[in-house]
């Protein structure tokens, strides 16, 4: 899976499933501060990532993920 495919899938579920405004979805956007991801959204993200990318998120590894670009990197490292 390419980086572009990862970004497109993430953007689609942020828009459709989490109902994030499109203007808030950009690589340097901070997940909590700019996008507004809260603890309930993280639960949804875990489920969506497992369904779309086929791996389980390690919560400890996610503590270092602060921006959308870092989230793309994390997924890419798991599916690459």
Jmol script that loads the backbone (N, CA, C; Angstrom):
load data "model"
ATOM      1  N   UNK A   1       0.837  -1.178   0.000  1.00  0.00           N
ATOM      2  CA  UNK A   1       0.000   0.000   0.000  1.00  0.00           C
ATOM      3  C   UNK A   1       0.884   1.244   0.000  1.00  0.00           C
ATOM      4  N   UNK A   2       0.570   2.193  -0.855  1.00  0.00           N
ATOM      5  CA  UNK A   2       1.387   3.402  -0.957  1.00  0.00           C
ATOM      6  C   UNK A   2       0.996   4.422   0.104  1.00  0.00           C
ATOM      7  N   UNK A   3       1.874   5.369   0.302  1.00  0.00           N
ATOM      8  CA  UNK A   3       1.597   6.455   1.258  1.00  0.00           C
ATOM      9  C   UNK A   3       0.318   7.195   0.840  1.00  0.00           C
ATOM     10  N   UNK A   4       0.166   7.424  -0.450  1.00  0.00           N
ATOM     11  CA  UNK A   4      -1.014   8.136  -0.931  1.00  0.00           C
ATOM     12  C   UNK A   4      -2.298   7.358  -0.618  1.00  0.00           C
ATOM     13  N   UNK A   5      -2.263   6.044  -0.796  1.00  0.00           N
ATOM     14  CA  UNK A   5      -3.436   5.220  -0.474  1.00  0.00           C
ATOM     15  C   UNK A   5      -3.764   5.287   1.019  1.00  0.00           C
ATOM     16  N   UNK A   6      -2.731   5.267   1.845  1.00  0.00           N
ATOM     17  CA  UNK A   6      -2.923   5.384   3.294  1.00  0.00           C
ATOM     18  C   UNK A   6      -3.580   6.724   3.616  1.00  0.00           C
ATOM     19  N   UNK A   7      -3.043   7.802   3.050  1.00  0.00           N
ATOM     20  CA  UNK A   7      -3.579   9.131   3.321  1.00  0.00           C
ATOM     21  C   UNK A   7      -5.030   9.245   2.867  1.00  0.00           C
ATOM     22  N   UNK A   8      -5.349   8.659   1.713  1.00  0.00           N
ATOM     23  CA  UNK A   8      -6.719   8.721   1.202  1.00  0.00           C
ATOM     24  C   UNK A   8      -7.682   7.953   2.104  1.00  0.00           C
ATOM     25  N   UNK A   9      -7.278   6.771   2.565  1.00  0.00           N
ATOM     26  CA  UNK A   9      -8.141   5.978   3.452  1.00  0.00           C
ATOM     27  C   UNK A   9      -8.349   6.679   4.790  1.00  0.00           C
ATOM     28  N   UNK A  10      -7.271   7.226   5.347  1.00  0.00           N
ATOM     29  CA  UNK A  10      -7.382   7.931   6.625  1.00  0.00           C
ATOM     30  C   UNK A  10      -8.294   9.144   6.468  1.00  0.00           C
ATOM     31  N   UNK A  11      -8.084   9.907   5.403  1.00  0.00           N
ATOM     32  CA  UNK A  11      -8.918  11.089   5.176  1.00  0.00           C
ATOM     33  C   UNK A  11     -10.388  10.691   5.041  1.00  0.00           C
ATOM     34  N   UNK A  12     -10.659   9.619   4.314  1.00  0.00           N
ATOM     35  CA  UNK A  12     -12.042   9.178   4.111  1.00  0.00           C
ATOM     36  C   UNK A  12     -12.699   8.814   5.442  1.00  0.00           C
ATOM     37  N   UNK A  13     -11.988   8.062   6.305  1.00  0.00           N
ATOM     38  CA  UNK A  13     -12.664   7.722   7.562  1.00  0.00           C
ATOM     39  C   UNK A  13     -12.720   8.880   8.543  1.00  0.00           C
ATOM     40  N   UNK A  14     -11.790   9.828   8.453  1.00  0.00           N
ATOM     41  CA  UNK A  14     -11.903  11.029   9.283  1.00  0.00           C
ATOM     42  C   UNK A  14     -13.121  11.842   8.857  1.00  0.00           C
ATOM     43  N   UNK A  15     -13.329  11.961   7.546  1.00  0.00           N
ATOM     44  CA  UNK A  15     -14.478  12.718   7.032  1.00  0.00           C
ATOM     45  C   UNK A  15     -15.797  12.003   7.300  1.00  0.00           C
ATOM     46  N   UNK A  16     -15.865  10.729   6.946  1.00  0.00           N
ATOM     47  CA  UNK A  16     -17.128   9.990   6.978  1.00  0.00           C
ATOM     48  C   UNK A  16     -17.482   9.446   8.352  1.00  0.00           C
ATOM     49  N   UNK A  17     -16.538   8.798   9.006  1.00  0.00           N
ATOM     50  CA  UNK A  17     -16.839   8.128  10.271  1.00  0.00           C
ATOM     51  C   UNK A  17     -16.704   9.042  11.491  1.00  0.00           C
ATOM     52  N   UNK A  18     -15.696   9.908  11.483  1.00  0.00           N
ATOM     53  CA  UNK A  18     -15.494  10.791  12.630  1.00  0.00           C
ATOM     54  C   UNK A  18     -16.088  12.179  12.421  1.00  0.00           C
ATOM     55  N   UNK A  19     -16.549  12.440  11.187  1.00  0.00           N
ATOM     56  CA  UNK A  19     -17.169  13.708  10.821  1.00  0.00           C
ATOM     57  C   UNK A  19     -16.275  14.915  11.118  1.00  0.00           C
ATOM     58  N   UNK A  20     -15.004  14.775  10.770  1.00  0.00           N
ATOM     59  CA  UNK A  20     -14.035  15.862  10.909  1.00  0.00           C
ATOM     60  C   UNK A  20     -14.180  16.778   9.698  1.00  0.00           C
ATOM     61  N   UNK A  21     -14.093  18.083   9.909  1.00  0.00           N
ATOM     62  CA  UNK A  21     -14.165  19.033   8.805  1.00  0.00           C
ATOM     63  C   UNK A  21     -12.925  18.886   7.925  1.00  0.00           C
ATOM     64  N   UNK A  22     -13.137  18.917   6.603  1.00  0.00           N
ATOM     65  CA  UNK A  22     -12.040  18.675   5.670  1.00  0.00           C
ATOM     66  C   UNK A  22     -10.898  19.677   5.830  1.00  0.00           C
ATOM     67  N   UNK A  23     -11.199  20.919   6.149  1.00  0.00           N
ATOM     68  CA  UNK A  23     -10.134  21.922   6.288  1.00  0.00           C
ATOM     69  C   UNK A  23      -9.224  21.640   7.485  1.00  0.00           C
ATOM     70  N   UNK A  24      -9.653  20.771   8.397  1.00  0.00           N
ATOM     71  CA  UNK A  24      -8.827  20.402   9.547  1.00  0.00           C
ATOM     72  C   UNK A  24      -7.921  19.207   9.273  1.00  0.00           C
ATOM     73  N   UNK A  25      -8.031  18.630   8.087  1.00  0.00           N
ATOM     74  CA  UNK A  25      -7.251  17.436   7.749  1.00  0.00           C
ATOM     75  C   UNK A  25      -6.089  17.833   6.838  1.00  0.00           C
ATOM     76  N   UNK A  26      -4.933  18.039   7.453  1.00  0.00           N
ATOM     77  CA  UNK A  26      -3.703  18.379   6.736  1.00  0.00           C
ATOM     78  C   UNK A  26      -2.534  17.756   7.497  1.00  0.00           C
ATOM     79  N   UNK A  27      -1.423  17.491   6.805  1.00  0.00           N
ATOM     80  CA  UNK A  27      -0.338  16.693   7.410  1.00  0.00           C
ATOM     81  C   UNK A  27       0.163  17.165   8.770  1.00  0.00           C
ATOM     82  N   UNK A  28       0.294  18.474   8.983  1.00  0.00           N
ATOM     83  CA  UNK A  28       0.837  18.970  10.250  1.00  0.00           C
ATOM     84  C   UNK A  28      -0.226  19.179  11.320  1.00  0.00           C
ATOM     85  N   UNK A  29      -1.472  18.821  11.009  1.00  0.00           N
ATOM     86  CA  UNK A  29      -2.547  18.992  11.987  1.00  0.00           C
ATOM     87  C   UNK A  29      -2.293  18.107  13.197  1.00  0.00           C
ATOM     88  N   UNK A  30      -2.409  18.701  14.376  1.00  0.00           N
ATOM     89  CA  UNK A  30      -2.260  17.939  15.617  1.00  0.00           C
ATOM     90  C   UNK A  30      -3.577  17.219  15.880  1.00  0.00           C
ATOM     91  N   UNK A  31      -3.481  15.935  16.212  1.00  0.00           N
ATOM     92  CA  UNK A  31      -4.677  15.112  16.348  1.00  0.00           C
ATOM     93  C   UNK A  31      -5.651  15.661  17.390  1.00  0.00           C
ATOM     94  N   UNK A  32      -5.151  16.039  18.541  1.00  0.00           N
ATOM     95  CA  UNK A  32      -6.039  16.524  19.603  1.00  0.00           C
ATOM     96  C   UNK A  32      -6.393  17.998  19.416  1.00  0.00           C
ATOM     97  N   UNK A  33      -5.382  18.840  19.267  1.00  0.00           N
ATOM     98  CA  UNK A  33      -5.590  20.278  19.280  1.00  0.00           C
ATOM     99  C   UNK A  33      -6.252  20.807  18.007  1.00  0.00           C
ATOM    100  N   UNK A  34      -5.818  20.334  16.836  1.00  0.00           N
ATOM    101  CA  UNK A  34      -6.319  20.881  15.570  1.00  0.00           C
ATOM    102  C   UNK A  34      -7.502  20.101  15.015  1.00  0.00           C
ATOM    103  N   UNK A  35      -7.445  18.778  15.134  1.00  0.00           N
ATOM    104  CA  UNK A  35      -8.494  17.937  14.564  1.00  0.00           C
ATOM    105  C   UNK A  35      -9.603  17.683  15.583  1.00  0.00           C
ATOM    106  N   UNK A  36      -9.252  17.709  16.858  1.00  0.00           N
ATOM    107  CA  UNK A  36     -10.254  17.531  17.902  1.00  0.00           C
ATOM    108  C   UNK A  36     -10.537  16.083  18.266  1.00  0.00           C
ATOM    109  N   UNK A  37      -9.557  15.202  18.027  1.00  0.00           N
ATOM    110  CA  UNK A  37      -9.708  13.790  18.373  1.00  0.00           C
ATOM    111  C   UNK A  37      -9.738  13.662  19.899  1.00  0.00           C
ATOM    112  N   UNK A  38     -10.756  12.978  20.419  1.00  0.00           N
ATOM    113  CA  UNK A  38     -10.823  12.739  21.859  1.00  0.00           C
ATOM    114  C   UNK A  38     -10.708  11.237  22.135  1.00  0.00           C
ATOM    115  N   UNK A  39     -10.829  10.856  23.388  1.00  0.00           N
ATOM    116  CA  UNK A  39     -10.613   9.452  23.751  1.00  0.00           C
ATOM    117  C   UNK A  39     -11.631   8.524  23.078  1.00  0.00           C
ATOM    118  N   UNK A  40     -12.858   8.963  22.901  1.00  0.00           N
ATOM    119  CA  UNK A  40     -13.850   8.132  22.211  1.00  0.00           C
ATOM    120  C   UNK A  40     -13.501   7.969  20.740  1.00  0.00           C
ATOM    121  N   UNK A  41     -12.977   9.037  20.130  1.00  0.00           N
ATOM    122  CA  UNK A  41     -12.549   8.952  18.731  1.00  0.00           C
ATOM    123  C   UNK A  41     -11.400   7.959  18.575  1.00  0.00           C
ATOM    124  N   UNK A  42     -10.507   7.912  19.567  1.00  0.00           N
ATOM    125  CA  UNK A  42      -9.391   6.970  19.498  1.00  0.00           C
ATOM    126  C   UNK A  42      -9.884   5.531  19.459  1.00  0.00           C
ATOM    127  N   UNK A  43     -10.954   5.246  20.180  1.00  0.00           N
ATOM    128  CA  UNK A  43     -11.534   3.902  20.135  1.00  0.00           C
ATOM    129  C   UNK A  43     -12.012   3.596  18.711  1.00  0.00           C
ATOM    130  N   UNK A  44     -12.698   4.560  18.109  1.00  0.00           N
ATOM    131  CA  UNK A  44     -13.157   4.389  16.722  1.00  0.00           C
ATOM    132  C   UNK A  44     -11.985   4.210  15.771  1.00  0.00           C
ATOM    133  N   UNK A  45     -10.930   4.983  15.984  1.00  0.00           N
ATOM    134  CA  UNK A  45      -9.745   4.896  15.119  1.00  0.00           C
ATOM    135  C   UNK A  45      -9.128   3.506  15.196  1.00  0.00           C
ATOM    136  N   UNK A  46      -9.047   2.949  16.399  1.00  0.00           N
ATOM    137  CA  UNK A  46      -8.492   1.597  16.568  1.00  0.00           C
ATOM    138  C   UNK A  46      -9.286   0.596  15.729  1.00  0.00           C
ATOM    139  N   UNK A  47     -10.601   0.661  15.824  1.00  0.00           N
ATOM    140  CA  UNK A  47     -11.461  -0.255  15.080  1.00  0.00           C
ATOM    141  C   UNK A  47     -11.311  -0.039  13.575  1.00  0.00           C
ATOM    142  N   UNK A  48     -11.299   1.199  13.156  1.00  0.00           N
ATOM    143  CA  UNK A  48     -11.212   1.524  11.728  1.00  0.00           C
ATOM    144  C   UNK A  48      -9.867   1.094  11.153  1.00  0.00           C
ATOM    145  N   UNK A  49      -8.789   1.311  11.899  1.00  0.00           N
ATOM    146  CA  UNK A  49      -7.456   0.906  11.414  1.00  0.00           C
ATOM    147  C   UNK A  49      -7.391  -0.611  11.272  1.00  0.00           C
ATOM    148  N   UNK A  50      -7.918  -1.325  12.260  1.00  0.00           N
ATOM    149  CA  UNK A  50      -7.914  -2.793  12.168  1.00  0.00           C
ATOM    150  C   UNK A  50      -8.692  -3.249  10.942  1.00  0.00           C
ATOM    151  N   UNK A  51      -9.831  -2.638  10.692  1.00  0.00           N
ATOM    152  CA  UNK A  51     -10.688  -3.019   9.567  1.00  0.00           C
ATOM    153  C   UNK A  51     -10.055  -2.659   8.213  1.00  0.00           C
ATOM    154  N   UNK A  52      -9.476  -1.460   8.117  1.00  0.00           N
ATOM    155  CA  UNK A  52      -8.964  -0.972   6.834  1.00  0.00           C
ATOM    156  C   UNK A  52      -7.520  -1.361   6.530  1.00  0.00           C
ATOM    157  N   UNK A  53      -6.720  -1.537   7.583  1.00  0.00           N
ATOM    158  CA  UNK A  53      -5.298  -1.778   7.364  1.00  0.00           C
ATOM    159  C   UNK A  53      -4.827  -3.137   7.883  1.00  0.00           C
ATOM    160  N   UNK A  54      -5.662  -3.835   8.631  1.00  0.00           N
ATOM    161  CA  UNK A  54      -5.364  -5.207   9.024  1.00  0.00           C
ATOM    162  C   UNK A  54      -4.352  -5.406  10.130  1.00  0.00           C
ATOM    163  N   UNK A  55      -4.192  -4.420  11.005  1.00  0.00           N
ATOM    164  CA  UNK A  55      -3.318  -4.619  12.164  1.00  0.00           C
ATOM    165  C   UNK A  55      -3.923  -3.931  13.380  1.00  0.00           C
ATOM    166  N   UNK A  56      -3.498  -4.370  14.545  1.00  0.00           N
ATOM    167  CA  UNK A  56      -3.976  -3.771  15.789  1.00  0.00           C
ATOM    168  C   UNK A  56      -3.025  -2.662  16.222  1.00  0.00           C
ATOM    169  N   UNK A  57      -3.597  -1.544  16.610  1.00  0.00           N
ATOM    170  CA  UNK A  57      -2.799  -0.426  17.106  1.00  0.00           C
ATOM    171  C   UNK A  57      -2.283  -0.769  18.497  1.00  0.00           C
ATOM    172  N   UNK A  58      -0.999  -0.517  18.713  1.00  0.00           N
ATOM    173  CA  UNK A  58      -0.400  -0.656  20.036  1.00  0.00           C
ATOM    174  C   UNK A  58      -0.565   0.692  20.737  1.00  0.00           C
ATOM    175  N   UNK A  59      -1.391   0.756  21.794  1.00  0.00           N
ATOM    176  CA  UNK A  59      -1.645   2.040  22.453  1.00  0.00           C
ATOM    177  C   UNK A  59      -0.380   2.745  22.934  1.00  0.00           C
ATOM    178  N   UNK A  60       0.613   1.964  23.361  1.00  0.00           N
ATOM    179  CA  UNK A  60       1.858   2.579  23.822  1.00  0.00           C
ATOM    180  C   UNK A  60       2.604   3.264  22.679  1.00  0.00           C
ATOM    181  N   UNK A  61       2.595   2.641  21.504  1.00  0.00           N
ATOM    182  CA  UNK A  61       3.247   3.254  20.346  1.00  0.00           C
ATOM    183  C   UNK A  61       2.522   4.533  19.921  1.00  0.00           C
ATOM    184  N   UNK A  62       1.218   4.556  20.092  1.00  0.00           N
ATOM    185  CA  UNK A  62       0.433   5.722  19.683  1.00  0.00           C
ATOM    186  C   UNK A  62       0.682   6.947  20.561  1.00  0.00           C
ATOM    187  N   UNK A  63       1.296   6.774  21.722  1.00  0.00           N
ATOM    188  CA  UNK A  63       1.540   7.927  22.591  1.00  0.00           C
ATOM    189  C   UNK A  63       2.510   8.916  21.958  1.00  0.00           C
ATOM    190  N   UNK A  64       3.318   8.456  21.005  1.00  0.00           N
ATOM    191  CA  UNK A  64       4.266   9.355  20.345  1.00  0.00           C
ATOM    192  C   UNK A  64       3.668  10.012  19.101  1.00  0.00           C
ATOM    193  N   UNK A  65       2.490   9.577  18.700  1.00  0.00           N
ATOM    194  CA  UNK A  65       1.856  10.112  17.494  1.00  0.00           C
ATOM    195  C   UNK A  65       1.055  11.352  17.864  1.00  0.00           C
ATOM    196  N   UNK A  66       1.531  12.496  17.405  1.00  0.00           N
ATOM    197  CA  UNK A  66       0.882  13.767  17.752  1.00  0.00           C
ATOM    198  C   UNK A  66       0.223  14.435  16.549  1.00  0.00           C
ATOM    199  N   UNK A  67       0.768  14.222  15.343  1.00  0.00           N
ATOM    200  CA  UNK A  67       0.229  14.886  14.157  1.00  0.00           C
ATOM    201  C   UNK A  67      -0.323  13.865  13.165  1.00  0.00           C
ATOM    202  N   UNK A  68      -1.080  14.351  12.224  1.00  0.00           N
ATOM    203  CA  UNK A  68      -1.632  13.476  11.209  1.00  0.00           C
ATOM    204  C   UNK A  68      -0.519  12.833  10.385  1.00  0.00           C
ATOM    205  N   UNK A  69       0.530  13.577  10.085  1.00  0.00           N
ATOM    206  CA  UNK A  69       1.665  13.032   9.344  1.00  0.00           C
ATOM    207  C   UNK A  69       2.321  11.884  10.114  1.00  0.00           C
ATOM    208  N   UNK A  70       2.456  12.033  11.421  1.00  0.00           N
ATOM    209  CA  UNK A  70       3.020  10.959  12.243  1.00  0.00           C
ATOM    210  C   UNK A  70       2.090   9.749  12.258  1.00  0.00           C
ATOM    211  N   UNK A  71       0.783   9.986  12.197  1.00  0.00           N
ATOM    212  CA  UNK A  71      -0.185   8.893  12.132  1.00  0.00           C
ATOM    213  C   UNK A  71      -0.025   8.139  10.815  1.00  0.00           C
ATOM    214  N   UNK A  72       0.152   8.877   9.709  1.00  0.00           N
ATOM    215  CA  UNK A  72       0.415   8.229   8.414  1.00  0.00           C
ATOM    216  C   UNK A  72       1.693   7.394   8.494  1.00  0.00           C
ATOM    217  N   UNK A  73       2.741   7.976   9.104  1.00  0.00           N
ATOM    218  CA  UNK A  73       4.017   7.258   9.252  1.00  0.00           C
ATOM    219  C   UNK A  73       3.821   5.967  10.037  1.00  0.00           C
ATOM    220  N   UNK A  74       3.054   6.047  11.110  1.00  0.00           N
ATOM    221  CA  UNK A  74       2.807   4.882  11.962  1.00  0.00           C
ATOM    222  C   UNK A  74       2.126   3.775  11.159  1.00  0.00           C
ATOM    223  N   UNK A  75       1.077   4.140  10.438  1.00  0.00           N
ATOM    224  CA  UNK A  75       0.362   3.133   9.624  1.00  0.00           C
ATOM    225  C   UNK A  75       1.283   2.578   8.557  1.00  0.00           C
ATOM    226  N   UNK A  76       2.028   3.451   7.902  1.00  0.00           N
ATOM    227  CA  UNK A  76       2.945   3.007   6.838  1.00  0.00           C
ATOM    228  C   UNK A  76       3.983   2.032   7.382  1.00  0.00           C
ATOM    229  N   UNK A  77       4.469   2.267   8.595  1.00  0.00           N
ATOM    230  CA  UNK A  77       5.467   1.365   9.185  1.00  0.00           C
ATOM    231  C   UNK A  77       4.886  -0.014   9.482  1.00  0.00           C
ATOM    232  N   UNK A  78       3.585  -0.086   9.678  1.00  0.00           N
ATOM    233  CA  UNK A  78       2.927  -1.350  10.001  1.00  0.00           C
ATOM    234  C   UNK A  78       2.486  -2.121   8.758  1.00  0.00           C
ATOM    235  N   UNK A  79       2.111  -1.423   7.713  1.00  0.00           N
ATOM    236  CA  UNK A  79       1.605  -2.096   6.517  1.00  0.00           C
ATOM    237  C   UNK A  79       2.626  -2.160   5.382  1.00  0.00           C
ATOM    238  N   UNK A  80       3.703  -1.358   5.530  1.00  0.00           N
ATOM    239  CA  UNK A  80       4.704  -1.232   4.481  1.00  0.00           C
ATOM    240  C   UNK A  80       5.386  -2.515   4.164  1.00  0.00           C
TER     241      UNK A  80
END
end "model"
wireframe off; spacefill off
backbone 0.3
color backbone group
